Amino acid sequence: MTDKTNEITKVSLAPFSHRFMFIALFSFILNMLMLVVPLYMLQVYDRVLNSGSMETLAAISILAAGLLVLMGLFDWLRHRIMVRTGNSFDNKYGEALFNASFATELRPVQPGSQHRGALPDLDNLRRYLTGSESFGLFDLPWIFVYLLALYLFHPWLGMVGVVGVVILFIVAVLNDVTTRTAIRESAVDQMLAHELADARFRNAEVIHGLGLIGNLSSRWRTQRDKGLVAGSTATDRIHTLSMIAKTVRMLLQISILGIAAALTLQSEITAGMIVASSIVLGRALAPVEQSIMTWRSFADARQAYSRLKLLVQSQPKGDRIFSTKKLLGRLEARKVFVAPSGQRVPTLQNISFDVLPGEVLCIIGASGAGKSSLLRALLGIWNPVSGTLRLDGQDIRNLDREEIGPQVGYLPQEISLFSGTIGQNISRFSPQVDDEALLLASKRAACHDMIAALPEAYDTTLRSGGINLSGGQRQRVAFARALYGDPALIILDEPTSNMDEDGIKAVYSAIKGFKVLKRSIIITSHHLPRALPVDRVLVLKDGKMVAYGTPEEAKKQLEKSNPPQNSPSEKNENGASNA
């Protein structure tokens, strides 16, 4: 057993704790250096002005300037470390979160799930980590240093600072309590609006043809308005509390100046402490006020972090089997019950069959009979709730799809091509394309001439979904993709549904060729293709297997379970009396 580097069991900031320790250390140094200005003012008022010494003024000015340059250097270093921490977080978890969001796409969406927003969530969290908003959190612990400095000036000044910090902390808590729900609802509604807009653009032709643009635009507007209302509610509350915090800070600044002046008149503190205490109080209150003003960013980042952790935790756990052996394509199903992921009611019941290398299994059934559900189970998309489904003797659920995927050819009923060139789509976006395999797959799918006739041939760029090709062309390209790399197991879901006569002949010819090469082939259809050398037939009805065996055996089983009913006229023709 091995593990892949892009697989993770949890999302955590813990691996970057050493960087955060450096940031905390630099924040401590920066906050200590923030005392340079008030101490400088204290020295100017209390020493320089009293002594009239230019040498003293020059000395403390040079010292203060040097310390401020040092402070700028530490601030620069702190910012660079934070930016690289955010980028490292993205590098460590980005690919795994992409894979996790894709895996979740195969399962039903749970209420409140936002897995489709995994990458935007990652960007949101990275932006917060690399922005200046996050520094307020590292400055909060050093508020006590400033309060201590005020207390050393005079206990009454320290008391004013404590009261101000407590009031602003209360405002910060109210900020969180009153906006958390609104921010969460806004994020959900905005995500749903984006999904609706994305679906509209991906299905532009259908929407235009059916005249749905007005209805869908109205629905999008309604969903977006809900998100805007919730977002506006949160923003209004944040701004209101920010205004209160700013007003409180200004009142406290006046209060401490007045109290300091009164204490100076009573000769309990020096004149320099009036200015110094005002500056120190401002520094004490700044991190709290900044946290209130940037609370929306912090709340968004916090929710993004929670969703990313939940996404990874929701992934199914279990060991996968990694093997470098080439697949033979031997399939074995025994009493398999299949249900969509997250559901308990099976859509397929008690399915058993075998497919040996070189055999063609045709799965027959009407729409909704369970053909596509069975293919999903064979591809590892849906897991059997009971029974065994094995590929080359190994449980399909435990096989690593990324490893065996290149040895499996799959043509879905609904064709999906991706943004890129035709050659990239056929070669499955392999970083090292085998040109001979690419050409062979295209010729087997009878689409080489069609591709070569395009202005840029295999370098023709496809738009998302391949909408700049016709339905038949998309299906042929997807068929070539399924045949690329000489797969051992080929699964074709109604492969001739959108093809013309030449395309149908190409499909049948390719199947015959792969049968000779001892490849396992599974094809679904509404009826038994007469032009195909089918070895076994599996007939499904309402998710149950009603016949299985050779074409002749399956036909006899169907006739036995559904005996023909003769009409009265037919009985007369056969000599039976209707009297």
Order of alpha helices (4+ residues) and beta strands (2+ residues): alpha-alpha-alpha-alpha-alpha-alpha-alpha-alpha-alpha-alpha-alpha-beta-beta-beta-alpha-beta-beta-alpha-beta-beta-alpha-alpha-alpha-beta-alpha-beta-alpha-beta-beta-beta-alpha-alpha
